[in-house]
């Protein structure tokens, strides 16, 4: 937690001085966890699919979404040898944080023992924003403080909250929709820091519609500007958080798709304008890009460095889609699936330093 008691408020109280020292230590811990997650060649594996989302992923490979299959799949991911060289943090879902390996080692401990920081998705999903047709607001603030305390006891050291911003051809998102989501993100982030968890702040501008890259840049700019203004008003310590934004990219239905360089330049311009240098890392989401595109774009942004923040990844689909396709729910495919995961982690670890090239892709 960040704010310190000013001497003007109570300069005579020894107790306040002691508390100030404690708060400083809390801040140091937040800072060092945030930095560790994005150290050197590292990024984040987002494995926090909610039950409906993991069902969709399993449906695509015709695997039933049972508790047992979900546990086994996550075990395959987390026990992959060598991922710790490129993965600094893993985001878990509530169910997964309570699960263990076949040998009874809780996943959070397994990850910590490998030097990977365990994290937890704490939002309860995006729901319709009342009286604002076409817009969403993320829920989950009620009782969040209690849940954070429990998650910390279960081994989580960071958390994630995703706000969803849709774009249409007209007035969506509205300034109010952006503000409401930014406010919720900031309330979540402040609660996390109060409970000594590093907040990952994820305002995702979706790439599902037909907008061009200019509109994505405009909306992403408004969103980031509002998010950081709310975070500041809520006294969130920028040094003790990570930002997880979308890249600036045309919608999937847009007829004009941009070059890698255009995406990288628009994204970095937007981040330079709106993300304070005090934030230790920007960990991009993949948002529906192919695994290869997400890596290529990350690499291009890093070749434009140095940047004030680490420019890294927090990919869900871009790390896992090829793994699911290799696994298909079969034990006989586990080795191959783990090799595929390790390869994707390694390639993103290189891209995160601008050292990737397409000819490193399997089959090229
Ligand atoms: P994608 O990389 O699949 O967008 O997922 C990242 C994530 O955590 C979304 O909340």
Boltz pocket constraint, residues with backbone or C-beta under 6 A from the ligand:
constraints:
  - pocket:
      binder: B
      contacts: [[A, 46], [A, 162], [A, 202], [A, 284], [A, 285], [A, 286], [A, 287], [A, 288], [A, 314], [A, 315], [A, 316], [A, 317], [A, 318]]
      max_distance: 6.0
